[in-house]
Amino acid sequence: MSDEELAEILKYSSSVELYIVTWNNILKLLYCPFEVLVMHDVGVLIRGQKVMVDEVKVTHDLQTVYIIKNVAYYYYHFEIVLE
C-alpha cells in the first residue's frame, strides 16, 4: 500500500475513537481514554494490570497500536475492559 493510499484511508479515522464489536454482536464506539487489561508482560506493563489507552494509532501495515503513557503497544497484548 502506498503512502497516498494509507493517507486516504486514515483521513476517515480518529486517534481518540475505536469501534468494537462486543461478544453479543453489538457495535460500540469507545472514546479515549478507555481501560484495557494487560494479557501478558510487555514493556513495563505487567500481566493483570489495568491501564488506560490514551490514543489509538495504525501502523503502515494497518496494525492497531494503543498509545499508553506515550509508549506504543500492539493491540493484541490487551483485552478491552467494558463496564
Long-range contacts (C-beta under 8 A, 24 or more apart in sequence): 1-60, 1-62, 6-60, 6-62, 10-58, 13-58, 15-55, 15-56, 15-57, 15-67, 16-55, 16-56, 17-56, 18-56, 20-80, 22-82, 28-82, 30-80, 32-56, 34-80, 34-81, 35-80, 35-81, 36-66, 36-68, 36-78, 36-79, 36-80, 36-81, 37-78, 37-79, 37-80, 37-81, 38-77, 38-78, 39-76, 39-77, 39-78, 39-79, 40-77, 42-73, 42-77, 43-71, 43-73, 44-71, 45-73, 45-77, 50-81, 51-78, 53-78
